[in-house]
Amino acid sequence: MLLKINERGGMMIRLILAIIFLLSFHPALRAETTVAAEAASVAETQPVSEGAEEGIEYRQKLGKVITMEDEENKVGFEADSYARYMPTRSLVSQPGKISVTKAASEFSYAFKAFGELPVEFAIGGENVDINTNDAVPVSLPSHLTELTFGAEATLPAFGLEKTYIRLGITPAFYSSNWNFKANSFNFGSHALVIYQATDKLTLVAGVSVSPGFEDPITPFGGLIYKPNDKLTFDLVPTRPAITYQINDRIAVFGEAGFEGSEFKVSKDGYTGAALSYNEVHFGGGIKFSVNKYIDTYLSCGRMINHYFKYRDSLGKVDMKDNTYSEFRVEVKI
C-alpha cells in the first residue's frame, strides 16, 4: 500500500529523521552503545551460553533495504553490480515492440564512527536502456539514468532490548541520458525499526520518503529467518529471496523483485515531464562463490506488471508479460 503526502509533509518527516539522527550523539545514547560494546568484549572472553545471540551487523545492499552479517564475516568495502535483460516483447493494446536492458552498480563502505556507531556510505548508478520500433505510439527516451548517494546509521532504540533504529538519506538524480539537471534531483530518506527476536529471526518495518514522486511515501516490512546453516528466508524489500546452501561454494535461490522509480525527462519539447518505470519479476537461479571475496549469481524468470507511464496523462507503454535473465556480481573486501 502506498500513501500520499505533500511537499511540506515530506519536509517535516525528513526534519524528524534528522532530529532523531542528531540525538544519536547525545551522551546518554552513546553511553548505552558503549555499554553494549563493553558487554560484547567481555562475552568474547567468556563461554557463550546456549541460545545466546552472536554479534550481528546490519547494512543495506543493492536492491535490499537491510541485510545481516555476523562479526566473523563482516566486511568494510562492498561492490554490487547486475545486468538484467528483458527481450523484445509486444505491447498491451498498442502497436509496436520494445526491449529493455537494466544495469546498476553500487559501491558502499561500512565502519563504526567513534568506534561505536555503525555507519555506511554508498554511491550507485543505474541505467535503463530502452529500444523501441517506430510503431510504438508513445515517445520514450533511449535511456533512463539514476545517480544515488547514501548515508545510513544504526542506533539503539532508546533502551528497548534487541531493537534498533536505522536512519538513512538517499539524495539522487533521476533523469534521462545521464543529463542530470536541477529538476531531476530528489532528496529521499528512510527509517526502519529492526527487532532481533532471536539469533535466527529478525523483523523489519519502515517507511521510505521520496518527495516529488507521484507516490512519495512507501511503507514496508519484512523478515529474515535462518532456521539452520543451509536455509535462509530473506524476505525484505525490494528483492526478497529464499536461499538453500548446497555446499560452501554453491547455493540455489528463488527470488522476486518490486521496483519503481520516477524520472524527469524531455517529451515533445516539454522539459521536466515525470516518467515512471515499474517492474515486478519472480524467478530463480544459482549462486557460485568464486572465493571468500567474490559471489556470482545467474538467474531467470518471469516479468509482469512492466510499464512506462507519464504523469498527467501524457501516455503509457504497457508491456506484455515475458521472460528475463540476470547476472549479478558481489565483491567484498
N, C-alpha and C positions, 0 to 999 in steps of 0.2 A: 504494500500500500504506500502511495506517495502523497505527502502533504504539501500544501502550497503556502507560501509566505511572501510578503512584500519585501522590498529592499530594506526598509527600516527594521523590519523584524530580523532579517538576516544579519544586519549590522549589530543588533542587540545580542544575538546569540554568539557572534564572534567576540563581542566585548566580554560576555560572561565567561567564555572559554579562556580568554586572555587573563582575566582576573584569577580564575582557578589556577592557571599555569603559574602566574606570579606568586600565588600563595604557596606553591610547592617549595619555594625558597624560604618560607617562614621557619624560624629556628625550631619551632615545635615539630613541624613535619620532618625537617631534616634530622632532628634528633630521633624521631621514630624510625627513619630509614637507617640511621647509624646503628641503632639497637638491633635492628633486623640483620644488618651486615655482621655485627659482632656475634650474634647468635649463630649465624651461618658459619663463621670462622671457628667457633667453638665446636660446632657439630662436625666439622671436618676432622677434628682430633679425637672424637668420641665415636663409639659404635652407633650405627643408625638403627633405631628400633623398627620393628616390622610395621609397615604401613606408613612410615614417616615420609614426608614429601622431599623429593630431591630438588636441588637448585634449578630453577627454570627461568629462562629469559624469554621475553616477548619481542617480536619485531614484525614489521609488515614485509610483504613481498609483492612482486609484480602480479597484480590480479587477486591479491589476498589482503584483507584488512588486518589480519593478525595471524602469526604462526608462533610455534613454540620451539625452543631449543633448550636442551639440558646443558648444564655447566660444562660437561665434558666435550660437547660438540659445538659450542657456540663459536661464532666467527665475528671478525670485525668488518671486513670488506666483503661485499657480495655483488655480483653482476648477473642479471637475468635478461635473457633475450628470447623472443619467439617469432616465428613467421607462420601465419595461418592462411591457407589458400582455399578460396571458395570458387569452384569452376563456373564457367558460363552457364547461366540459367535464364529462363523466361520470366516475364513479369506477370503479376496477378491482374487480370482485366485490363492490360495495357499491351501495346505492341512493343517490340524491342527485346534485346537481351543485354545482360550485364554480368561481368565477373568482378570479384573483389579479392584483393590480397591485403592482409593486415600484418604489419610488423611493428614490434615495440621492444624497447630496451630500457633497463633501469639499473643505475649504479647507486649502491647505498653503503653507508658506514655507520656502525653502531658502537657506542662506547658508554662509559659511565662518567658523567660530569661530576666533579668534586670527589670522584671515587665512589659515589653513592647513587646518583640519579641516572637511570638508563635513558639515553638519548640516541636518536637516529636521524641522520640526514640523508636525503636522496635527491637524485636528478634523473629524469626519464624523458623519453621521446617516443612518439607513436606516429605512424604513417598508414593511412588507409588509401590504397591505390585503387582507383575506380576506372574500369574500362567499359564503355557502352558503345552500341552501334547507333547509327543515325536515326533509327526508328523510335528510340526512347523519347517520349514526348516532353519530359521534364529535364531542364538543363541542370547538370551536376558538374562540380569541379573535378578535375582529374585526380586531385589528392586532397585529403583532409589530414591536417597535421596538428600535433599537440606537443607542447614542451612544458614539463611539470617540474616544480621544485617542492621539496617536502621537508618538514621537520616535525619530529614526534618525541614525546617524553612519557614515561610510565611513572605514575605516582602512587603512593599508598592511599587507600580510600578512607582517610580520616578515622583511623582506628578500627575499621572493620577487618576482621581476620580473613585471610585468604582472598581479599578483594582489592583490586587495583583499578585506577583510572588512567586511561591512555588518551592524551590530547595531541592533536596534530593540525598543522596548517599545510595547505597544498596550493600555493599560488601557481597559476598556469595560464598558458596562452592556447586558445583553441581557434585555429584558423584554417586556411587553405593554401596549398602550395608553399609552405614554410614562409608565408608572408605575415609575420606577427606584428599587428598594429595594436594601438591602444584599446580599440573597441573589442579586441579578442581576448583581453585579459580577464581572468576570473580569480577571485581570492577565495578559494574553497577552504573548508575546515571540517573537522570531525572530532567526535568524542565517543569513547566507548568504555563500558564497565566490564571488567574481567573478573570472574569468580572461579577460583581454583577449588572446585568442590572436593576432588580427591587427586591423588597423583596420576589418575587415569582419565579424569573428566574435567574439562574446562568449559564454562558457559560464557558467552559473549553477547552483549546487547549495546547498541549505539545508534548514532544518527550522524549523517553527513549533510553539509550545507554547501550549496553551490549557487550563490546569488546571481540573478540574471537568467538562470535556466528556466525553462517552462515549468519544471517541477523542481524547485530549489531545495526541498528538504526530503531526504530519504532515510527513514528508519530501517534498521537491520538487526538481525540476531542470528546466532548460530552456536555450534558446539564443536569441541574437539574431544574425541573419545578414543582411547587406545587401550583396548581390553587386554592385549598381550603384545609381545615384541614384533609380531608379524602383521597384525591387522590395525589399521588406523582409519577412523571416520573423521575426516577433516571437513566439517560441514559449515564453513564460514564463507561469506561473500568475498569476491564475486565469482570465485572458482571453487565450489565445493567438490570434494573428491573422496573416494573410498579406495584405499591402497592396501594391497597384500604383498608383503615382502617375501619373495621366494627364497632368496639367499642374500648374501652380503652385497651383491652387485646387481641383482635383477629383481624388479617388482612389477606387478601389473596393477592397473588402476582403471576405475570408471570415474568420469567427471562431468560436470555441467558448467556452463558459463552464462552469466547475465550481464550484458554490457550495454551502456548507452551514454552518449556524450552529445553536447550541442556546440556547434562550431559557427563562427561568424565568417561568412563568405560573400562574394560578389555575385549577384544574379540579375541579368537583364539591365545592367547599368546601375543597379542599386547596391551600394556598399554597406555591409553590415547585416545582411539577411541571416536569420538564425536557421541553421540546418542541423537537424538531429540525426544521429546514426544509431541504430538499435539492432542488436542481435541476441539470440538465445540459441545455445547449442548444447548438445549432450553426446557423449561418446566414450571411448576408452582407448587404452594403449599400453605401452611398455616403458618402463624406466630402466636405464642402464647407467650404473655408476662407473665411469672410466677409472677414477681413483677417488681418494677421500676429498678432493678439491672440485671435481667436475661431475655433474649429473646431466644426463641427456634424456629427453622424453620424445617419444614418437606416438602420435595418436590420430584417430579419425572418428568421424561420427556424422550426426545429422544437424543441420542448421535450420531453425524455424524462426518465425516472427522477425524476419530480417528485412529492414526497410530504411530508406532515407526519407525524411519529411521536413519540409519547410514550415516554419511557423507562419501564422496569419494567412493560411490558405493559399500559399504560393506554390503548392504542388507536393506530390508524394510519389515515390517509386517503391512499390511493394514487391519483393522478390519471392518467387515460389520456393517452397522447401527443397533443400538439396543437401549434398554432402559437403564435408570439409576435411582437410588434413592439416596437421600442425606438427612442427618441430620446435623444441624448446631446449635451451641450454642454461644451466645454472653453474656459476663458478663461485666458490667460497674460499676465502683466504683468511 
